[in-house]
Amino acid sequence: MPCPPVSPIQHSAIDDRDQVPNVFAMKFLSDTTSPAHPDVLAALAKANEGYAPSYGNDPLTAELRERLAALFGCELDIVLTTSGTASNALALSVLCPSHAVILCHDEAHIHRDERGAPEFFTGGGKLLPLKGDHAKIDPALLAAALAEWPQDFVHTTPPRALSISNLNESGCAYSPRELMELTAPAKAKGLSVHLDGARFANALVSLGCSPADMSWKAGGDILCFGATKNAALGAEAIILFGETRDRLGELQARQKRSGHMGPKARFIAAQMCAWLDNDLWLDLARKANSAAREIERLLMRSGGAEMAHPVDGNEVFARLDPVLADQLQKAGAGFYAWPDGSARFVASWCTSAEELAAFEAAING
């Protein structure tokens, strides 16, 4: 049985606070350390020409809204931010009042890596973490929590929102059927559903589903649609579906009050429009996923690793023999020691063939 890696590089929500990714020959720390795509940068330069209305009233933001409506096949509204944490916290603040509960997985980013932002933005909303293998919420445990925490007992904090990450924090994807197994009972109890889609593109291409099938058709009310991890400079869209669109004004007020209403929103919209052009976002996600599968293949062939979780996207979690872990580190492979004892390797849109070849050479000694 491979042992947990002994690594000086510990997981941090700020991936490069103490580490400069470029010192590694193989950059597998996080997709947030990757550069922006040239097309995204070109779009920013074009958006920089001349003047445009501020605070999201510009033509590019209007274009992005129309394009997302076509992509998801429904009417929707959007609010733009520059970070996933801001998107998640703002989205949850309109779904969960200060006296209520947000159900999520125990490994959820909102629970483990956002420094209490959902509680802060909701004004005191409570997070109730649930268990489940591979960071997927167990439907039976969700049913038990919904029964245990009623909506109408004055002494008990009522659940008002369910939060699901897709890809989730173990790199696994929920299929539309799996999503419905969670969202249907939650909605039957009056809960709204928040989807953390920081790696939505990676999950989408892995499953071969449509954006609609993995969002509003699967019961999602709000999707935090992330481009930052997949080649943007910093671009996130909070997408409101169905009746949740009625909360747009409240969401915008919370966005402004918290300092997250970008005055030059055209530069966020420009990134996302370029990202969507000719399905670039899907092509880049496929490339990252393909690189992750190659990392998985090489590790499994080494004889010194076992997978901790299925590889459904661009993240690989493996339990490494200490000898192999040390070998990889000395060869310049950048990866994190994860809290569950595994090592996390993250491929990005620009993971190169040279990096993968160097990784293979490092494994072979």
N, C-alpha and C positions, 0 to 999 in steps of 0.2 A: 504493500500500500504506500503510494507516494506520500511524503510528509509535506506540511505547509512550508512555503519558501521562507527563508530568512533574508529579509531585504531591508536596506536602510531607507527605501523609498516607500513611505506610508501614504495611504490614501488621504487626500485633502480635497475639500470642495474647491479650494483655489489651487489648481493643478500645478502652476509653475511659480508658486510663492517662493519656494526654496530651491527649486530646480530649474535650470535653463534647458528646455527641451532640445536645443540644438547641440548640446554636448553629447547626446546619444546618437549612435550610428543607426539605431533602429528606434523610431519614435512611436512607441505604442502606449504612451502615458494616457492620452485622452484625445478625442477628436476636437476638443476646445483648444488644443495647442496648435492645430493645423492652420495654414494661411487661408485667406479668402481666395475664391476662384477669380481668375483674371476677368471673366465676363461680369462678375459682380463689381469689381473695381472699375471697369469701364463704364458700367451703368451709373456709378456714383459720379464719375467725371462728367458724364452727359447731364445728369440731374443738377450738376453744379452750375450749369449755364443759365445765367439770368436770374430773375426773381420768380417766386411762387408764393401763393397764400400759405400761411403757417397753420400749425396745430391740426394737421390732417385734412385741411380743406383744399389741398392741392390736386391737380389732375392725376398725378401718379398714384396717390392713395385711392382716388376714385376708380382708376383703372384696375388697381390691385383688387379692390372689392368686387368688381365685376368679373374679373378672372377667377377669383376664388369661388364665386357663386356658380360659375360655369363648371369649374373643376369638381365641386362637391354636389352639383346638380340640385341646388335649392337656393332660396333667398336666405341671405345671412347678413350680419353686420360684423365689423372688425374694429379692434383697437390695437394699435401697434406699440410695441415696447422693444427694448434692446437686450433684455435678459429673460431667461426662463423662470428665474425666481420671481421677478416682478410679475410676469404673466400669470404664473400659478397663484400667487398670493392675491392679485387683483381679481382674478376669475373667481376664486373661492370666496372672496369678500362679498360678492353679490349673490352667491348661492347659499351661504351659511351665516346666519345672524350671530351676534356675540354670545347668545345663550344656548347655542346648539352644538352638535357634534359633526365632524367630518370623519367618515370611515375611510381607511386606506390600508395598504399593506404595511407591515412593520418595516420593510426595507424601502418604502417609498421615499423619493427625493424630498417631498414636502415634509416628511417626518425626520429624516436623517441628515439632510444636507442644506436646509434653508434657514437655519438659525432662528426658528420660531416665526418666520415671516407670515405664514397663514394665520397663526394665532394673533399676531400683531395687527395684520390688515383687517381681520374680522372683528377686532376689538375684544378678543377673548374666546373665540370659538375653540372648541376642544377637539384635538385629534385623537381618534380611537384606532390604534393599529391592530391589524388582523394578521394571522399567520397563513401560510400556504407554501407549498414546495416551489422552488425556483422563482421566488418573489411574486408568484401569482396568488391572488386572494382565493382561498378555499371557499367555494359556494356554500358548503355546509356551515362554515364558521361565520360567513356573512349572514346566513339565515338565522343562526343562533344570536348574533349581535342585534339583528333587527327585532327579534323577539324579546331580547333581554332589555333593550333600551326603547321603551314605548314613546309614542309621540304625545300622549295625553296625561302623563303622571307628573304632577307638579314638582316632585322631589327628584326627578330623573332628567338628565340632559338629553333632549331628543335629537336623534340623527336627522340631519337635513341635507347632507351631501355625501356622495360617494366619489372618491378620487381613484382613478386607474391610470397607470403609466403604460404606454405602449410605443416602443419597446419598454420593458420594465427594467428595474435596477439590477437584474441578473442577466440582462441581454436577451430575454425571452419575449416572444410575441404572443399576444392574445388574438385568437381568431375571432371573426364576427360572432360565431356560435358561443365561444367562451365569454365574450363580452356580454352577450344577451343573457347568459346564465347568471350574471351579476347585476346587470342593469334592470332587468325585468322585475325581480323581487324588490329591488331598491325603489324603483318607481312606483310599484304597487303600494309601498309604504309612504309615498309622498316625498322621496328624496330626489334631488337633482343630481346630475352626473357630470363630473369634471374629468376631462381626459388630458393627461400630461403627454404631449406629443413632441417632446424635445428630439426624439429620434423616430418620429412618425414615418418619415420617408423610408427608413431602414426596415421597419416592420411591414410597411405597405408592399415593398418589392419582394420581401421574403415570402409573404403570403400570397402575392398575386391578386390582391383584392382591389376594389375601387376605394377612393377616399370616402365616398358616402357610406359604403358598407362597413367601414371601420370607424365611423363617427356618428352622425345623426341617425342613420338607419339602425345602428347598434345601441341606440338609447342615449347617446351623448348630447348634452345640452350646451356645453362649452368645450372647445378644443383649443389648447395652447399649442399652436402650430409652429414648430421651431425650425429655423433655417441656420442658426448660428453654428451648430455642430456639423452641419453638412455644407460648408463652403461659404457661408455668409460672413460678413465682418461683425455683425451684431444685429440680428433681425428676427423678431418674433411677432406673431399675430394671434391675438385672442379672438377666436371666431365664435360668434353667438348664433345658435340655431333655434328655429321654432319660436316658442313663446318666450324664450330667454332673451330674444331680441328686444323685448319690452324693457329690459334692464339696461339698455345701452346708455341712457342718460345717467343712471346711477354709476355705471362702470366708468364713464368718462369723468364724472365728478370725483370719484375715488382716485382715478389716475392723475388728475390734476392736483388734488390735495396732497397726494403722496410724492409729487415731484417727478412722476413718470410720464407726463404728457410732453413728448418731444416737440419743441417748437418748430423744428425743421423735419417734420415727419416724412417729407418727400425722399429723404435719404434712406430711410428704412424701407419705404415702399419701393424705391428704385432697386434695392438689393433683392427684394423678394420677386419683383417682376422679372429681373434678369435670371434669377434662380429658377423660375417657372418656365422660362422661354425654352421651347423645343424639348420639354421634359428633362432639362438639365438636372433638376433636383433628383429625379428618379435614376438617371444614368450615374450620377455621383454616388447615390446610395448603393446602387448595384456594385459599383467598383469597390466601395468600402466593405460591403458584405462579402464580396468575393475574396478580398484580401484576408478577412477574418477567417473564412473557411480554409484558406491556405495555412494560416497560422495554426488553426486547429489540426489540420492534417499533419503538419510537421511535428507538432508537439506529441500527437498520438503515436507517430512513427518512432519517436525518440525512445520509447520504453520507460521514460522517467516522468510521465505525466498522465493524469486522468482528468477528464472534463468534470467540472463541478456542476455545470448547467448546460442545457442544449444551446447551440450557437444558432440563433435565429436572426441575427443581424450583424452588426460590426464589432461586437464585443465577445471576447473569449475569456472564460474563467476556468483556470486549470489549477489542480493541485500538483505541485512540482516536487520532485525529489530535491533535497537541499543541494546535492552536487550539481544537478542541472540548473537550478536557480542561480547558483554562484557562477556557473559557467556562462550563462546568458548575461548576467550583470557585468562580468569582466569583459565580455565581448562588446559591450555597449548597447545592450537591449534595455530600453526604458519601459518599465511596467510597474504597476503598483501591487504591493502586498495588501490584499483585501481583508476586511474584518472577519470574514468567515474562514480564513485560513487559505484561501485560494490566491492565485496571482491573476490580475486582470490585465489583459492586452486589448487595446482598442485600435482598430484600423480606421483610417480616414479616407476621404475622397482622393487624397494624394499620396497614400501609401504606395511606394514605388516597388518595381520589380527588383531593384537593387537592394532595398531594405529586406525584402523577403528572401533573396538569395543570401544576404549576410546572416539572416536569422537561421537559415538552413545550415550554413557553414558553422555558426556558433553551436548549434545543436550537435553537429557531427564532430565538434571539437577540433 
